[in-house]
Amino acid sequence: MSFSEFYQRSINEPEQFWAEQARRIDWQTPFTQTLDHSNPPFARWFCEGRTNLCHNAIDRWLEKQPEALALIAVSSETEEERTFTFRQLHDEVNAVASMLRSLGVQRGDRVLVYMR
């Protein structure tokens, strides 16, 4: 399927398209409904579903391919490029999590990151 066909399908059949894409990630609690439009203009996607971004972005790949390229970061100020494998990215995430815990941040707290 070409990108154009893929994109067009997301426009023509958004609920079915996004349900299929969502099933490609791991869910702690599966969603019960793809899209709830019962309270316009607000919409709720993946109702009752619960997932973990860090697990889906890093952890699930760490065991399978720890040395595979996970991230290419390019500085908008210096144009410096850094690459990270899944193992390196996992180590960096754990270091930041440890630092936040040392500052007293707990589960459920909100953390704002300001990046210039």
C-alpha positions in Angstrom: 0.0 0.0 0.0 1.4 3.4 -1.0 1.5 6.3 1.5 -1.2 8.1 -0.5 -3.5 5.0 -0.2 -2.6 4.7 3.5 -3.4 8.3 4.1 -6.7 8.2 2.1 -7.9 5.3 4.1 -7.3 7.2 7.3 -9.6 10.0 5.9 -12.3 7.7 4.4 -12.5 5.2 7.3 -11.0 6.9 10.3 -12.5 4.7 13.0 -11.6 1.4 11.3 -8.2 2.8 10.3 -7.2 4.0 13.8 -8.6 0.8 15.5 -6.3 -1.2 13.3 -3.3 1.0 14.0 -4.1 0.9 17.7 -4.1 -2.9 17.8 -0.4 -2.8 16.7 0.7 -1.5 20.1 0.5 -3.2 23.5 -2.4 -2.2 25.7 -2.5 -2.8 29.5 -6.3 -2.5 29.2 -7.8 -2.9 25.7 -10.0 -0.1 24.5 -13.8 -0.9 24.3 -14.7 1.7 21.7 -12.5 3.3 19.1 -14.3 6.7 19.0 -17.0 8.2 21.2 -18.7 11.2 19.6 -21.6 11.3 22.1 -20.6 14.7 23.5 -20.0 17.0 20.6 -17.8 18.9 19.9 -15.7 16.7 22.2 -14.5 13.3 21.1 -12.9 10.4 23.1 -10.6 8.0 21.4 -9.8 4.5 22.5 -12.4 4.5 25.4 -11.4 2.7 28.6 -8.1 1.7 27.0 -4.9 2.1 29.0 -1.4 1.9 27.4 2.1 2.9 28.4 4.1 5.1 26.0 7.5 4.1 27.4 6.7 0.4 27.1 5.5 0.8 23.5 8.3 3.1 22.4 11.3 1.5 24.2 10.7 -1.5 26.5 9.0 -3.8 24.0 11.9 -3.4 21.6 14.7 -3.6 24.1 14.6 -7.4 24.5 14.2 -8.0 20.8 16.7 -5.6 19.3 18.7 -3.7 22.0 21.4 -2.5 19.6 18.9 -1.3 16.8 18.7 2.4 16.1 15.8 3.8 18.2 16.2 7.6 17.9 18.0 10.2 15.9 18.0 13.5 17.7 19.0 16.7 15.8 19.6 19.9 17.7 17.7 22.8 16.2 20.3 25.2 17.6 23.6 23.5 16.7 22.4 20.9 14.1 24.4 18.3 16.1 23.0 14.8 15.5 23.0 12.1 18.1 21.8 8.6 17.7 20.6 6.2 20.4 20.1 2.5 20.3 17.1 1.0 22.3 19.6 0.0 25.1 21.1 3.6 25.2 17.7 5.2 25.1 16.5 2.9 27.9 19.5 3.9 30.0 18.8 7.6 29.4 15.2 7.3 30.3 16.1 5.4 33.5 18.6 8.1 34.5 16.0 10.9 34.1 13.4 8.8 36.0 15.9 8.3 38.8 16.7 12.1 38.9 13.0 12.9 39.1 12.4 10.4 41.9 15.4 12.0 43.8 13.5 15.3 43.5 10.4 13.8 45.1 8.4 13.3 42.0 5.9 10.4 42.5 3.4 8.4 40.4 0.5 10.7 39.4 2.5 13.9 39.6 2.6 16.2 36.6 6.0 17.3 35.3 6.4 20.2 32.8 9.5 20.1 30.6 10.4 23.4 29.0 12.7 23.1 26.0 14.1 26.0 24.1 
